[in-house]
Amino acid sequence: MTIKNALRATAYQSRLGLEVLPGCNLLNLTDAQKHELKQSLWKHGVVVVKNQNLTASELEEFARKTFGSLMFGRNSFTLDPDITPDIQSQYTAILGNPKGFDQEPAEKIYGARVWHQDKDGVPRIEELDMNALYVVMLYSIKVPEEGENGQPHTTEYLDLVEAYNNLDSSQQQELAEISMYQMSPIFARPNIAWDDAPKKVHPIVSTHKVTGQKGLYLGSWNTAIPLGMENQREAAQKYWQDLFETVLKRTPVYSHVWEPGDVTLWDNSQVMHRGTFYDSTQYQRIALRLGVVDC
């Protein structure tokens, strides 16, 4: 386990990143194993199942059998004839550079490489509230030989239950009185009017549907706007960034070091995450991402 925060490397025992179901095949879980997996996920926020060998369709099958049929994605991802069918399916997104090395390196800070919660998609679904148990799973097929600064390739996670507990009691009380609009990422497009942006209101201090634990729900820097600041977008972003800076200084970061065959699942009700940079002109990454709401 590798842990770091914004200021220094530190020895730290995180509840995130528990390895579960060693030696299992996710396609053949018993009801008892499915229950164990879900209970571990709600308790630990991030869990890892190692040594899997799955196609994209099999990853979908596992998600449906374990969590339910409400998945996120477009009506259908377009299948690419230049990519093997084994890593393509209706709801599974391919992350990385599956066709080989890129001609130009990607920007280091963009999209999934900034801190966020994937529940930004929930406002688009009328029957869901912002506390919906939206689980994302990421299956690593090919891992870059190195990530940033010669270190292993990782995804970073931030425990928002611990983040809440690390705040002063006065800050906890202050945040308990504040709610935010949470928008779909479509809101970040400059041509989308406020009234047309899918959005729901949610308190910053969130209570988990299963565990009852209090934690923070922050969303993303460009899609979360405090109630009353709808017409003060720059001030709203500064409020979010100042709050997140406080959280990040007080809360260590769990960094999952990827190995081929890892399936990492995380509960967006409890954690934020971000991807980390790798040089796609020298290394190849292939990972499959799928999101599902537990029903």
N, C-alpha and C positions, 0 to 999 in steps of 0.2 A: 504494500500500500504506500503510495506517495502522497504526501500532504504538503501543501504550501498555502500561504496567504499573500496578501498584497505587500507585506512588509518583510517577511523573513521565512526561511524554512524552519519547521518546528516538528518535534515529536508530538504525535496526536493520535488518539484512538477515536476514529469516527464511527458512528453507527451506520454510515452509508457504505455500500459496496460489499455486503455480505455475499459470499459464495454459497449457493444453495443447490440441492439435488445433485451432488457429485455422481458421475457415472450414468446419469439418466439420459434418455432420448426424449426430447420435448414432444415428439409426435405420439409417444406411447405412455403418457402420464396416467396414473390411476386417479380416481377422484380424490383420494387422500393426498396424493402428491400435488394436485392442483390446489387443494386447500392450503397445504403447507406453503406452496409458492406464494399465493396471494397474501396469506397472513404474514409471511416474512417481508413481503413488499410493503405492506401497510406499516409494519413495525420499523423497518430499516430505511424506507424511502428509495434506496437503490439496491438492487440485487443482481447477481451475476450467475449465469449458468454457463459452464465451460465445455469445450470439446464437442460442439454441435456440428452437424453436417446437414444443412437444410437448403432447399430451393426457396425461391420467393413464395411460391404457392404453398409450400409446406409451412413457412412462417405464418402465412395468413391462416392456414388450417389450425395451427397451434393457438393463435390469438382468438379465433372464433370459439374453439372448444373450451378455452380457459376463461375468457373474459366476456365474450358476447359478440353480437353482430354489428354493433355501432362503431364503425371505423371512420377514420378521417382520411380524406384525399379527394381528388377530383373524381367525377363519375367514372373516369377510367384514365389511367396513365397510358399514353401512346407507346406501344411496343416498338422498340428500335431494332430494325433488322440487322444492324451491325453489332448487336450485343446478344450474347447467348440467352435463350429463353429461360434458362434455369434461374436467372437473377431478375426476372421481370414478372410482375403481376399487377392486377387492377389497383390495389391499394398500397403496394410496396414501392417506396422511392429508393433509387440507387444514389448513394452518396459517394463522392470521390471522383476518380477519373478512370472509369471502367474500360475506356477505349485505349488507354495507354497514356504515356507522358504528355502533359500539356506543352504547348509552344511557349507560353508566357506564364510566369508564376501568378497565382491568385493574390488579390490584396489580402493583407494580414487581418484587417478588421472589416468585416462585413457580415451581414446576415447572421448565420448560426454561430459565428465566432465572436459575438458579443453576448453578454449575459441575458438570458431570457427564460420565460416559461412557455412551453408549447401550448398551454391552454388559451393562447391568443385566438385559437380557432373556435373555441366554444361559443363566443357570441353569435356565430353564424347559425347555430342550431337552436331553434326556438324552445324545444323541450328540455334543454340542459341549463342548469345554473352554473355559476362560476366555480362552485365547489365540486363539480362533477369529477369523478375519479378517472381522470384522463391519464392513461398509461402509455408511455412510448417505449418501444423496444428497438434496439440497434444491434444488428448481427454483423460481426466482422468476418469477412471472407479473406481479404488480403490487407495486410497492415504495412504502412511505410516503414522502411528500415530505421528511420529516425524522424523525430518531430522537430520542435523548436530547439535551437542552440545545442544540437547534438543529443538531446534527451529523447527517451522513448515517446512514441505517439500516444496522446492521451485525449480523453474528454474530461472536463472539469465539472464538478457538482458542488452546489452550495446548499447547506442544510438550513431551511427557513424556519424550522421549529427551534433549532439551536440559536439561530439569528434572533428570533423573538426573545428567547430566554436570556440572551446576552445583553439585551437593552436594559437601561435603567428603568425602574418602575415608573418614573415620571414620563419617560418616552413611551412606554407601553400604554399608559393611560391616555396620553395625547393621541397616539395612533389609533386607539380603539374608537375614537370619535370621528375618524376620517374614512371616507369611502372614495373609491376611484372608479371612473369609467374605464372599462377594459374593452379595447377595440380589437377587431380582427386586423392582421397585418396589412390588409388592403387599405386601412386608414392612412398608412404611411405614404401612399401615393399622393402627390401634390394636387392632382386633378379631382380628388374625391372630396365632396362637400361633407361637412359635419353631419348633416341630417341623413346622408346616404351611407354613412359608415356603420356597419354592424357593431353594436356596443351593448354592454350590460354594466350595471353598477354593482360593485362588490366592496365590502370593507377591507381595509388593509390588514387588519387582524382577522385571520381566518380560523375556523374550527373544523378540524378534519372529520369527514363523515363517518369514518370507522373508529379511529382511535380516540376522538374527542380532544386531541391535543391542539393547543393554540400555536399558530405559526403566522408568518407574514405571507401575504399574497401580493407580489409586486408587479407581475406581468413583465413588460418590456419598456425600455426607456422612451420609445417613440409611440407606444400604443396605450399607455396608462396616464390618465389625466385626473387629478383630484377634482371632486365635486366642487363647483363654484369657480373653477379655473378654465372653463371651456373656451373662453375667448382670450386666454393668456397662455398660448402654447409654449412660448419660450420660458416663461416662469414655471409652467407645469413641468417641463423637462428638467429645469434646474432643481425643482423640488425633488423629483424622482432621483436625479443623479446625486444630490446631497445626501438623501436618505440611504441610497445604495452604498455610497462611499462609507457611511457610518457602519452599515451592516458588514461590508467587506473587511473593514479594519478589525472588527471584533469577532469575525467568524472564520475559522480555518476552512480551506478549500480541500475537498477530496478529489484526487486526480486518478482516474482509472487508466492503468496502463494496458493497452489493447494487445491481445494475442489472437491469432486466427482461431475461429470457432467460438469466440465469446459471444453470448447473447446477454446484453445488459438491459434491464428493465428499470424504469424509474417512474415514480408517482409525482406528477406535476403539481399535485396539491401540497407537496412538501419540499420540493427542491427546484432550484434554478440550475441551469447548465450552460456550457458553451463548448464549442469545438475548438481545437487548437490547430495552429498552422503546421503544415508540412510542405516541402518543396515538391510540387506536382510536376515539375519539369525533370525531376530526377527519380521520384518514387511514385509508385502506384498505390492507391487505396481503393478498396471496394467494400462497401458496407450497405446493408439493407435496413431501411427505417420503416417502421409501421406504428401507427397510433390507434388506440382503441379505448373506448369508454367502458369501464366495468359495469355490467348490467345486473 
